[in-house]
Amino acid sequence: MKKLAFVLVALTLAMGSFAQGKLTLLQNKVEIDKQMKAYAAVWGKANNVDMTVITSGGDNGDMGGMLKSGYAAGEMPDIFVIDGPDAYAQWGNIILDQSKEKWVAQTSVAYKAPDGKVVGFPVAVEGWGMAYNADLLKTAGIDPLKLTSLGAYRDAFKKLDGMKAKLGINSVVSMAASTGMSWVTAHHNVNSYLSGGLKFGDKSVANMALQGKVDAKRLADYADWVELLFTYADKNVLTNGTYDDQVGAFMTGKAIFLHQGNWVDPNYASAKATFKAAYAPHGSSSAVTDGVFVNPPAWYVINKDSKNVAAAKKYLNDMVFTEAGQKYMVIEAGMIPAFANIKLQPTGPLSQSIQAWAAKGKIYSWNQYLLPEAFRNDTLGPLYNQWALGQIDKAKFISLFTAAVATLKQ
């Protein structure tokens, strides 16, 4: 709470300076906070703009709450992020139409409003599956290319768990399900149920949920997958671990698998990790699911009521069309660019793995953001935490999950 309070104060101070010509950007990627602030300083100096980046994310991120507080105080940022339809529904009335901006022609994944106007600049292309330490899997005699089903993962996890001493690991999986990490469980992990194994763009399971219904067989398989991850995770990291705890266990070779996306490549670099890393699919089905989840994680939008709209537009275009902007995006922040004109390629192993999966067309959608934000955070999130703590079992999770989805029916 102290950390969140500090961030809220920082945001208020930054926004309070808004009228004095400060361009303020509110974003949610803690992994690139340092890199983004460094680029903002360079860009600001070159453009005679005093730019401030505020980051809300990681263990105690509350982007929605910060935006609501800023709006109530009349102190909204110039640029902020949205992650999908629910966020757009909340803020669409103050979001600028960017349809005529130069960058629009260079991407196929801009965020479009229901009326077809382009309103969101894709932060990057991101993806996740189960990140794995290829060196340790090789030592254990396990082929990651065969990890495409629940049964395959069950056999692999059991074998690896019996080799912990030999492999020098504390756990097979690094997974966090604490109350502050619902974005891992009720955002990313639940997407295995919503889109795993489905054709890219297939929203049928998510739409079923919005009508208050679940696919019972699919949910049963998914619950088996969650149970498997929880069983083979380090219990302290699972129940009390922070983002840094979860990612750190993987980067230091103390866990073989990591439930995070390619946004952790900067962590890989800062840890000076040398092992080979890549992605295998989630094993959330008894059937083969040979793909990973790929999409823009969020979109930058501009506050149309800002006094600094011109500077905000230039900042976004410069990321796409200037050498410094491209270098920041791809080399320094390690992101997969969402723009066709950018030829630089990320050097991080997990980003390269996501690109390889995408090149093969083996990708599944991000459908989690079709569900309301409050439902994900306040309803689903606690269910995973209760299960991780042993307060409920798998059968109860399925029952509570089903009942929770039923409340979504309009």
C-alpha positions as CSV (number, residue, x, y, z in Angstrom):
1,M,0.0,0.0,0.0
2,K,2.9,2.4,0.8
3,K,4.3,1.8,-2.7
4,L,0.9,2.5,-4.3
5,A,0.4,5.6,-2.2
6,F,3.8,6.8,-3.3
7,V,3.0,6.3,-7.0
8,L,-0.3,8.1,-6.6
9,V,1.5,11.1,-5.0
10,A,4.0,11.1,-7.8
11,L,1.3,11.0,-10.4
12,T,-0.5,13.9,-8.7
13,L,2.7,16.0,-8.6
14,A,3.5,15.2,-12.2
15,M,0.0,16.0,-13.4
16,G,-0.1,19.1,-11.2
17,S,2.8,20.4,-13.3
18,F,0.8,19.7,-16.5
19,A,-0.3,23.3,-16.9
20,Q,3.3,24.4,-16.9
21,G,4.1,22.6,-20.2
22,K,5.0,19.2,-18.8
23,L,4.1,16.3,-21.1
24,T,3.0,13.4,-18.9
25,L,2.7,9.8,-19.9
26,L,1.2,7.2,-17.7
27,Q,2.2,3.6,-18.6
28,N,2.0,0.1,-17.1
29,K,5.2,-1.7,-18.0
30,V,7.5,-1.8,-15.1
31,E,10.0,-3.9,-17.1
32,I,10.8,-0.9,-19.3
33,D,10.4,1.9,-16.8
34,K,14.1,2.8,-16.7
35,Q,14.5,2.6,-20.5
36,M,11.4,4.6,-21.1
37,K,12.3,7.4,-18.7
38,A,15.8,7.6,-20.3
39,Y,14.3,7.9,-23.8
40,A,11.8,10.5,-22.6
41,A,14.6,12.6,-21.2
42,V,16.5,12.5,-24.5
43,W,13.4,13.1,-26.6
44,G,12.2,15.9,-24.3
45,K,15.6,17.7,-24.5
46,A,15.6,17.4,-28.3
47,N,12.1,18.8,-28.5
48,N,12.2,21.4,-25.7
49,V,9.6,19.5,-23.8
50,D,9.7,18.7,-20.1
51,M,8.5,15.1,-20.2
52,T,7.5,12.9,-17.2
53,V,6.8,9.1,-17.4
54,I,4.8,7.6,-14.5
55,T,4.7,3.8,-14.3
56,S,1.9,1.9,-12.6
57,G,2.4,-1.9,-12.8
58,G,4.1,-4.9,-11.4
59,D,3.0,-5.9,-7.9
60,N,0.8,-3.0,-7.0
61,G,-0.3,-1.5,-10.3
62,D,-3.6,0.3,-10.3
63,M,-3.9,2.0,-13.7
64,G,-7.6,2.3,-13.6
65,G,-7.7,3.8,-10.1
66,M,-5.0,6.3,-10.9
67,L,-6.9,7.4,-14.1
68,K,-10.1,7.8,-12.2
69,S,-8.4,9.8,-9.5
70,G,-6.7,12.0,-12.1
71,Y,-10.0,12.5,-13.9
72,A,-11.9,13.5,-10.8
73,A,-9.2,16.0,-10.0
74,G,-9.1,17.4,-13.5
75,E,-5.4,16.2,-13.8
76,M,-5.4,13.6,-16.6
77,P,-2.1,12.6,-18.3
78,D,-1.5,13.7,-21.8
79,I,-0.8,10.1,-22.9
80,F,-2.0,6.9,-21.2
81,V,-2.6,3.3,-22.0
82,I,-5.7,1.2,-22.5
83,D,-5.7,-2.6,-22.7
84,G,-8.9,-3.4,-24.5
85,P,-12.7,-2.8,-24.9
86,D,-13.4,-2.4,-21.2
87,A,-10.8,0.4,-20.8
88,Y,-11.9,2.1,-24.0
89,A,-15.5,2.1,-22.8
90,Q,-14.4,3.9,-19.7
91,W,-12.2,6.6,-21.4
92,G,-13.4,6.7,-25.0
93,N,-15.1,10.1,-24.5
94,I,-11.7,11.8,-23.9
95,I,-9.5,9.8,-26.3
96,L,-8.2,11.5,-29.4
97,D,-8.9,10.2,-32.9
98,Q,-5.5,9.5,-34.4
99,S,-6.7,8.1,-37.8
100,K,-4.7,10.7,-39.8
101,E,-1.4,10.2,-38.0
102,K,1.5,9.0,-40.1
103,W,2.2,5.9,-38.0
104,V,-1.2,4.4,-38.7
105,A,-0.2,3.2,-42.2
106,Q,2.7,1.2,-40.8
107,T,0.7,-1.1,-38.5
108,S,-2.1,-3.6,-38.7
109,V,-2.8,-3.8,-35.0
110,A,-3.8,-0.3,-34.0
111,Y,-6.7,0.0,-31.6
112,K,-9.9,1.0,-33.4
113,A,-13.0,2.4,-31.8
114,P,-16.4,0.8,-32.5
115,D,-16.9,3.5,-35.2
116,G,-13.7,2.4,-37.0
117,K,-11.6,5.4,-36.0
118,V,-8.0,4.6,-35.0
119,V,-7.4,5.7,-31.4
120,G,-4.7,3.6,-30.0
121,F,-0.9,3.3,-30.9
122,P,0.3,-0.3,-30.3
123,V,2.9,-0.3,-27.6
124,A,4.5,-3.4,-29.1
125,V,3.7,-7.0,-30.1
126,E,4.0,-9.3,-27.1
127,G,3.4,-12.9,-26.4
128,W,3.7,-15.7,-23.9
129,G,3.5,-19.4,-23.4
130,M,5.6,-21.3,-20.8
131,A,9.1,-19.8,-20.9
132,Y,11.6,-22.6,-20.4
133,N,15.3,-23.0,-19.7
134,A,16.4,-25.0,-22.7
135,D,19.8,-26.0,-21.1
136,L,18.1,-27.6,-18.1
137,L,15.6,-29.4,-20.2
138,K,18.4,-30.8,-22.3
139,T,20.2,-32.1,-19.2
140,A,16.9,-33.7,-18.1
141,G,16.4,-35.3,-21.5
142,I,13.1,-33.6,-22.2
143,D,12.2,-32.2,-25.6
144,P,10.4,-28.9,-25.3
145,L,8.8,-29.4,-28.8
146,K,6.7,-32.2,-27.3
147,L,5.2,-30.0,-24.6
148,T,1.9,-29.4,-26.4
149,S,-0.7,-31.0,-24.1
150,L,-1.7,-31.4,-20.5
151,G,-0.4,-35.0,-20.5
152,A,3.0,-34.1,-21.9
153,Y,3.5,-31.4,-19.2
154,R,2.3,-33.7,-16.4
155,D,4.9,-36.3,-17.4
156,A,7.7,-33.7,-17.8
157,F,6.9,-31.9,-14.5
158,K,6.9,-35.2,-12.6
159,K,10.3,-36.2,-14.0
160,L,11.8,-32.8,-13.4
161,D,10.6,-32.7,-9.9
162,G,12.4,-35.9,-9.2
163,M,15.7,-34.3,-10.5
164,K,15.6,-31.1,-8.5
165,A,18.9,-31.8,-6.7
166,K,20.7,-32.8,-9.9
167,L,19.4,-29.8,-11.8
168,G,20.0,-27.3,-8.9
169,I,16.5,-26.0,-8.9
170,N,14.1,-25.1,-6.1
171,S,11.0,-25.7,-8.2
172,V,9.9,-26.8,-11.7
173,V,7.7,-23.8,-12.2
174,S,8.0,-20.1,-11.2
175,M,4.4,-19.0,-10.8
176,A,2.9,-16.2,-8.6
177,A,-0.7,-16.1,-7.5
178,S,-0.6,-13.7,-4.6
179,T,-3.3,-11.0,-4.2
180,G,-1.1,-8.4,-6.0
181,M,-0.4,-10.7,-9.0
182,S,-3.9,-11.2,-10.3
183,W,-2.7,-9.9,-13.7
184,V,-0.8,-13.1,-14.0
185,T,-3.6,-15.4,-13.0
186,A,-6.9,-13.7,-13.8
187,H,-5.5,-11.9,-16.9
188,H,-2.9,-14.0,-18.6
189,N,-3.5,-17.5,-17.2
190,V,-7.2,-17.4,-17.7
191,N,-6.6,-16.7,-21.4
192,S,-5.6,-20.3,-21.7
193,Y,-9.2,-21.2,-21.1
194,L,-10.6,-18.3,-23.2
195,S,-8.5,-18.9,-26.4
196,G,-6.0,-21.8,-26.1
197,G,-6.2,-24.0,-29.1
198,L,-8.7,-21.8,-30.9
199,K,-8.2,-20.2,-34.3
200,F,-6.7,-16.7,-34.0
201,G,-9.5,-14.2,-33.7
202,D,-12.0,-16.8,-32.3
203,K,-13.8,-15.1,-29.4
204,S,-16.5,-17.9,-28.9
205,V,-15.4,-19.0,-25.4
206,A,-15.0,-15.4,-24.2
207,N,-18.4,-14.4,-25.7
208,M,-19.9,-17.5,-24.0
209,A,-18.6,-16.2,-20.7
210,L,-20.1,-12.8,-21.4
211,Q,-23.4,-14.6,-21.7
212,G,-22.8,-16.2,-18.3
213,K,-21.9,-19.7,-19.5
214,V,-18.8,-21.9,-19.4
215,D,-17.6,-24.8,-21.5
216,A,-17.6,-27.5,-18.8
217,K,-15.1,-29.8,-20.5
218,R,-12.8,-27.0,-21.4
219,L,-12.9,-25.6,-17.9
220,A,-12.2,-29.0,-16.4
221,D,-9.0,-29.3,-18.5
222,Y,-8.1,-25.8,-17.7
223,A,-8.5,-26.4,-13.9
224,D,-6.2,-29.5,-14.3
225,W,-3.6,-27.2,-15.9
226,V,-3.8,-24.6,-13.0
227,E,-3.5,-27.5,-10.5
228,L,-0.4,-28.7,-12.3
229,L,1.2,-25.3,-12.2
230,F,0.4,-24.8,-8.6
231,T,1.6,-28.2,-7.6
232,Y,5.0,-27.8,-9.1
233,A,5.6,-24.2,-8.2
234,D,7.7,-22.9,-5.3
235,K,5.0,-22.5,-2.6
236,N,6.5,-19.3,-1.2
237,V,6.7,-17.6,-4.6
238,L,3.3,-18.9,-5.5
239,T,1.5,-17.5,-2.4
240,N,3.6,-14.6,-1.4
241,G,6.0,-13.9,-4.2
242,T,6.3,-10.5,-6.0
243,Y,6.9,-10.0,-9.7
244,D,10.6,-9.8,-9.0
245,D,10.6,-13.0,-7.0
246,Q,8.8,-14.9,-9.7
247,V,11.0,-13.7,-12.6
248,G,14.2,-13.8,-10.5
249,A,13.8,-17.5,-9.8
250,F,13.8,-18.3,-13.5
251,M,16.6,-15.9,-14.4
252,T,18.9,-17.4,-11.8
253,G,18.2,-21.0,-12.9
254,K,16.2,-21.9,-9.8
255,A,13.1,-22.7,-11.8
256,I,12.9,-24.3,-15.2
257,F,9.6,-22.8,-16.4
258,L,8.3,-19.2,-16.0
259,H,4.7,-18.1,-16.4
260,Q,5.5,-14.7,-18.0
261,G,5.8,-13.1,-21.4
262,N,8.6,-11.8,-23.5
263,W,8.5,-8.5,-21.7
264,V,10.9,-10.1,-19.2
265,D,13.7,-10.0,-21.8
266,P,15.2,-6.9,-20.1
267,N,15.3,-8.9,-16.8
268,Y,17.2,-11.7,-18.7
269,A,19.7,-9.1,-19.9
270,S,20.1,-7.4,-16.5
271,A,20.6,-10.7,-14.8
272,K,23.3,-11.5,-17.3
273,A,21.6,-14.9,-17.9
274,T,23.4,-17.1,-20.4
275,F,21.1,-20.1,-20.7
276,K,19.1,-20.6,-23.8
277,A,15.4,-19.7,-23.4
278,A,12.3,-20.0,-25.5
279,Y,8.6,-20.7,-25.3
280,A,6.4,-23.8,-25.3
281,P,2.6,-23.7,-25.5
282,H,0.4,-23.7,-22.4
283,G,-0.7,-27.3,-21.6
284,S,-4.3,-26.3,-20.7
285,S,-6.0,-29.0,-22.8
286,S,-5.8,-32.7,-23.1
287,A,-5.8,-32.1,-26.8
288,V,-2.7,-30.6,-28.6
289,T,-2.3,-26.8,-28.4
290,D,0.6,-26.0,-30.5
291,G,0.8,-22.2,-30.3
292,V,1.4,-19.2,-28.0
293,F,-0.6,-16.1,-27.2
294,V,0.3,-13.0,-29.2
295,N,-1.1,-9.5,-29.4
296,P,-0.3,-5.9,-28.6
297,P,-0.4,-5.7,-24.7
298,A,-1.8,-2.2,-24.7
299,W,-2.2,0.9,-26.7
300,Y,-1.1,4.5,-26.1
301,V,-3.9,6.9,-26.4
302,I,-3.9,10.7,-26.3
303,N,-6.1,12.8,-24.0
304,K,-8.0,15.0,-26.5
305,D,-8.5,17.6,-23.9
306,S,-4.7,18.0,-23.3
307,K,-3.1,21.3,-24.0
308,N,-0.1,19.4,-25.4
309,V,-1.8,17.3,-28.1
310,A,0.8,18.3,-30.8
311,A,3.7,17.3,-28.6
312,A,1.9,14.0,-27.7
313,K,1.4,13.2,-31.4
314,K,5.0,14.0,-32.2
315,Y,6.3,11.8,-29.4
316,L,4.4,8.7,-30.7
317,N,5.3,9.4,-34.4
318,D,9.0,9.8,-33.4
319,M,9.1,6.4,-31.9
320,V,8.2,4.9,-35.3
321,F,10.1,7.2,-37.7
322,T,13.3,8.3,-35.9
323,E,16.4,6.3,-35.4
324,A,16.4,7.2,-31.7
325,G,12.8,6.1,-31.3
326,Q,13.3,2.8,-33.1
327,K,16.5,2.1,-31.1
328,Y,14.6,2.8,-27.8
329,M,11.7,0.5,-28.8
330,V,13.6,-2.5,-30.1
331,I,17.2,-2.4,-28.7
332,E,16.9,-0.7,-25.4
333,A,13.4,-1.8,-24.3
334,G,13.7,-5.1,-26.1
335,M,10.2,-5.0,-27.6
336,I,8.9,-6.6,-30.8
337,P,7.9,-3.6,-33.0
338,A,4.3,-3.4,-34.3
339,F,5.3,-1.3,-37.3
340,A,6.3,-2.6,-40.7
341,N,8.9,0.1,-41.4
342,I,11.0,-0.8,-38.4
343,K,13.6,-3.3,-39.5
344,L,15.5,-3.6,-36.2
345,Q,15.0,-7.0,-34.5
346,P,15.0,-7.6,-30.7
347,T,18.0,-9.5,-29.3
348,G,16.2,-11.1,-26.3
349,P,15.7,-14.8,-26.6
350,L,12.1,-14.8,-25.5
351,S,11.1,-12.1,-28.0
352,Q,12.9,-14.0,-30.7
353,S,10.9,-17.1,-29.7
354,I,7.6,-15.2,-30.0
355,Q,8.6,-14.0,-33.4
356,A,9.4,-17.5,-34.5
357,W,6.0,-18.8,-33.3
358,A,4.3,-15.9,-35.1
359,A,6.2,-16.5,-38.3
360,K,4.8,-20.0,-38.3
361,G,1.3,-18.7,-37.8
362,K,1.0,-20.7,-34.5
363,I,-0.6,-18.1,-32.4
364,Y,-3.7,-17.7,-30.3
365,S,-5.6,-14.5,-29.4
366,W,-5.6,-12.4,-26.2
367,N,-9.2,-12.6,-25.2
368,Q,-8.9,-11.9,-21.5
369,Y,-9.5,-8.2,-22.0
370,L,-12.9,-8.9,-23.4
371,L,-13.9,-9.6,-19.8
372,P,-14.6,-6.6,-17.5
373,E,-11.5,-5.3,-15.6
374,A,-13.3,-5.5,-12.3
375,F,-14.4,-9.0,-12.9
376,R,-10.8,-10.1,-13.7
377,N,-9.3,-8.3,-10.7
378,D,-11.9,-8.5,-8.0
379,T,-13.8,-11.7,-8.8
380,L,-11.5,-14.1,-10.6
381,G,-8.2,-13.0,-9.1
382,P,-9.1,-14.0,-5.5
383,L,-10.2,-17.5,-6.6
384,Y,-6.7,-18.3,-7.8
385,N,-5.2,-16.9,-4.6
386,Q,-7.6,-18.9,-2.4
387,W,-6.6,-22.1,-4.3
388,A,-2.9,-21.3,-4.0
389,L,-3.3,-20.9,-0.3
390,G,-5.2,-24.2,0.0
391,Q,-8.4,-22.5,1.1
392,I,-10.3,-24.1,-1.8
393,D,-9.6,-27.2,-3.9
394,K,-10.0,-27.8,-7.6
395,A,-13.6,-28.8,-7.5
396,K,-14.5,-25.7,-5.5
397,F,-12.5,-23.5,-7.9
398,I,-14.5,-24.9,-10.8
399,S,-17.7,-24.3,-9.0
400,L,-16.8,-20.8,-8.0
401,F,-15.4,-20.0,-11.4
402,T,-18.7,-21.2,-13.0
403,A,-20.8,-19.1,-10.6
404,A,-18.6,-16.1,-11.2
405,V,-19.0,-16.3,-14.9
406,A,-22.8,-16.6,-14.5
407,T,-22.8,-13.1,-13.0
408,L,-21.6,-11.7,-16.3
409,K,-24.9,-12.4,-18.1
410,Q,-26.5,-9.1,-19.0
